[in-house]
Amino acid sequence: MTPEQSYEELVRRMKEITVLGNTAGVLGWDQEVNMPSANAPYRADQLSLLAGMCHQKFTDPVVGDLISDAESSKNLAGDPLGDSAVNLREWRHSYDRSRKLPQKLVEEMARVSSNAQVEWVEARKENKFARFQPWLEKIVALVQEQAKCYGYKDHPYDALLEDYEPGLTTAELNKLFPPLKKSLAEMVAKITSSKRQPDSSILKRACPIPAQQAFCKTMAEAIGFDFTKGRLDIAAHPFTTGLGPSDTRITTRYEETNFENSFFSTLHEAGHGIYDQNLPGDDHYGTPRASAVSLGIHESQSRLWENLVGRSLPFWEYFYPQLKKSFPGVFDDVSLEAFYFAVNHSAPSFIRTESDEVTYNLHICLRFDIETALISGNLKTGDIPGLWNDSMKKYFGIVPATDSVGCLQDVHWSHGSFGYFPTYTLGNLYSAQFFEKADKDLGGLGSGFKKGNFAPLKKWLNEKIHTHGQRYRAGDLCKVVTGRELTSDYFLNYLRTKFGQLYGF
Amino acid sequence: MTPEQSYEELVRRMKEITVLGNTAGVLGWDQEVNMPSANAPYRADQLSLLAGMCHQKFTDPVVGDLISDAESSKNLAGDPLGDSAVNLREWRHSYDRSRKLPQKLVEEMARVSSNAQVEWVEARKENKFARFQPWLEKIVALVQEQAKCYGYKDHPYDALLEDYEPGLTTAELNKLFPPLKKSLAEMVAKITSSKRQPDSSILKRACPIPAQQAFCKTMAEAIGFDFTKGRLDIAAHPFTTGLGPSDTRITTRYEETNFENSFFSTLHEAGHGIYDQNLPGDDHYGTPRASAVSLGIHESQSRLWENLVGRSLPFWEYFYPQLKKSFPGVFDDVSLEAFYFAVNHSAPSFIRTESDEVTYNLHICLRFDIETALISGNLKTGDIPGLWNDSMKKYFGIVPATDSVGCLQDVHWSHGSFGYFPTYTLGNLYSAQFFEKADKDLGGLGSGFKKGNFAPLKKWLNEKIHTHGQRYRAGDLCKVVTGRELTSDYFLNYLRTKFGQLYGF
């Protein structure tokens, strides 16, 4: 076989693995959206079998030989930014990494996490951490085992971060987070003590769910989510999943007296969805060239549309009149400015996904502290509720009344996803840095938003970020797109400007 | 390996294949209920890959060796009605049969039929047979190729029937159908010429779809469909699919001015669903001992609940007051008797799934004639619309105005399911024979139905039919349960009694 033939064979195999992976994706989506919960153990078997098959196919030594063979060709691997070189670089990275996990561990994780997720849903419903704890115990043990198999220099958590933000280390986060925390804490203090406060009670006004659903769909469509190649459904914990080149599914949840939740979750997931829908399709589909860079970059897309766009004044200059029509009578006495202030209310709160832009990253710091302690063995799962509540007190001055709105609120741990949370904060930092560049390149975005014109921004993101797939690693992409390394300057400036105007500091 | 160990290994492998098959089932359900149609080609690749994997695993020569090995044990194969002997008998049958299909043909059929189904949906929508015809052409060629690979004595159609009603031959159907046709034609003549006719215009009264959905769910639950282990959704062509031991999904379709369609489709699919939900679970799941006997027997369960129960007077004595409450004002001027007569109206019509109990089997005869002619090569796909319309004229005296309500109405051909239609008629015959026996055993069922008590009949079906899985082949099961071979006597008697009373003959 020539290196070129080896490469072709690799592409064929990798696309087949993607097809199988997307099959598991359909099963996963179905489990959260449709499946009768009584079927959970059987679905766990199905997902376990598929995960095992994917792992087996990907870690087949023949794959390693094919990669080595293709790497030997200058034609294929010579130009580091060429399609084949990008694919080979990422396959090499994943292959070396995945060979380190025994198949049994992969299957066990799929089985346990599928069951754990069902238990988490029930535990949260019943406010019964004890129901989830034995499953979390198993998950943490499996994750520690994973870290050991992967290997690491400084901290076992480094080995896990690699899955979500390749190259990022615990040490870097331990450098990045404390000063961010400090600035945010200062802002929280200014906001809390400000005399200007929004009337956020309007956010609890009853908005019928069918009209919320229609309005969410309208907004998602307006910013560029393509419903001919996607869906919007209901799930306990909103998520986005790509099930094929023309099948991207987003989810949200609805409460009659909490439209804010469904609206901004939808914009958030639509941001993820727009990224997935605009990755290179056709021939590239199923290869790194057509895959998202990292969770941090993915999150930058969702946060950009949710916050930088969706919580901006120009956005609501366009949508507020429509909103009033969609919910007749509900907002008659509320001015645009009052509405804008309300959706940007900032205050210490319990639920991460419902928290505001200022406090959000403090929620992440809390989780980061718990995760690193769990993984290094310095914290027992049984001690999580206590530490959680202590940290809430320390960061926010408030303590959740129940674990359901405390340490049981997030789905991630039931999935075995440790190392995922920090990428949310990275996403926030990236989103502000990208947005500022787009705003400069396009000569000011607000005037378009006012008229419902979101297409230029979407096009800019398509061209600057989406089209590259994994051509660049996250840090490099940031430099290529914005001309600077990732910094928290843009994010903090953005917050200071917006919240300074609103709260008068 | 001992024969016992071989058997254990066989069970393990077969259960794994079932898990994979159910994975394809989830994808298939999703395709018809949720998937954006733009994703069809990709989903076709997924289904093709899974079908290929299942075929490969099932036709692995090791499986043949394991079967032979296990068959050699008197302990396992000695008692022909023992669990292991039943499983071995059916695995042997399927293994010998599936080894005859080349993997390439299996994959090609999965790919083509997945695409064909999407094209069929569009062709029906657009009333454009020409859009579907090239796909049907491909399907027929593949099905003919299948028949050739399977082999047959008299008619290539025999080889296809074997998939749905093992052992049934074209010659037997050619004996069974003509006299049935004759009796039905006589009944149709009596009904058409009768002076007593129902006011079936009440069936077109507007019933809001959300209330239809709620009522359908109520009925399905009342007759015994377990919603903790199943769902009811919407699909263009109603179907039932078993996706796991605790996950049985039924579908229906709704039109505001056609509640009859959604109601009886739901009862029909719930009948299928109740069979699936009550097959032996646990250890047996994934083996023939826990599988349905044949499509004819499956259809007997759906038709029994749809017609023998759901179109009976006692059923509506119980449900009609509830119906009036669910659709306030709609049926105020309609007596129970008038409603009962309306849902048993009989008249020549275009759509098989909406046709009545008397004319239904004539629709099947029409399809049987076309299918056998297509498979034997005596009919070109391009000539189907003409032959369809000529046959409609001959059997019913009416001609469909469009192919959408003619030869494009059924999904089956787009799935490559040739030989399926005759099982509908077998189901009707079985349903009447089973129902008469249950009615005798349980001392009259009507008095219970009047009070909403459907549990005794469900229990009888559970014990007499469902619990056996594939212990008996269809014909033997009929003899064991009713003491007689399948005959059309019970069905024709049932029709003559009911329709004779209604139409006065």
Chai-1 contact restraints between the chains, C-beta under 6 A:
chainA,res_idxA,chainB,res_idxB,connection_type,confidence,min_distance_angstrom,max_distance_angstrom,comment,restraint_id
A,V19,B,D45,contact,1.0,0.0,6.0,A-B,restraint_1
A,V19,B,Q46,contact,1.0,0.0,6.0,A-B,restraint_2
A,V19,B,L49,contact,1.0,0.0,6.0,A-B,restraint_3
A,T23,B,Q46,contact,1.0,0.0,6.0,A-B,restraint_4
A,V26,B,L27,contact,1.0,0.0,6.0,A-B,restraint_5
A,V26,B,D30,contact,1.0,0.0,6.0,A-B,restraint_6
A,L27,B,V26,contact,1.0,0.0,6.0,A-B,restraint_7
A,D30,B,V26,contact,1.0,0.0,6.0,A-B,restraint_8
A,P36,B,K229,contact,1.0,0.0,6.0,A-B,restraint_9
A,P36,B,D247,contact,1.0,0.0,6.0,A-B,restraint_10
A,A38,B,T228,contact,1.0,0.0,6.0,A-B,restraint_11
A,A38,B,K229,contact,1.0,0.0,6.0,A-B,restraint_12
A,A38,B,S246,contact,1.0,0.0,6.0,A-B,restraint_13
A,N39,B,G244,contact,1.0,0.0,6.0,A-B,restraint_14
A,N39,B,S246,contact,1.0,0.0,6.0,A-B,restraint_15
A,N39,B,D247,contact,1.0,0.0,6.0,A-B,restraint_16
A,Y42,B,G244,contact,1.0,0.0,6.0,A-B,restraint_17
A,Y42,B,P245,contact,1.0,0.0,6.0,A-B,restraint_18
A,D45,B,V19,contact,1.0,0.0,6.0,A-B,restraint_19
A,Q46,B,V19,contact,1.0,0.0,6.0,A-B,restraint_20
A,Q46,B,T23,contact,1.0,0.0,6.0,A-B,restraint_21
A,L49,B,V19,contact,1.0,0.0,6.0,A-B,restraint_22
A,T228,B,A38,contact,1.0,0.0,6.0,A-B,restraint_23
A,K229,B,P36,contact,1.0,0.0,6.0,A-B,restraint_24
A,K229,B,A38,contact,1.0,0.0,6.0,A-B,restraint_25
A,G244,B,N39,contact,1.0,0.0,6.0,A-B,restraint_26
A,G244,B,Y42,contact,1.0,0.0,6.0,A-B,restraint_27
A,P245,B,Y42,contact,1.0,0.0,6.0,A-B,restraint_28
A,S246,B,A38,contact,1.0,0.0,6.0,A-B,restraint_29
A,S246,B,N39,contact,1.0,0.0,6.0,A-B,restraint_30
A,D247,B,P36,contact,1.0,0.0,6.0,A-B,restraint_31
A,D247,B,N39,contact,1.0,0.0,6.0,A-B,restraint_32
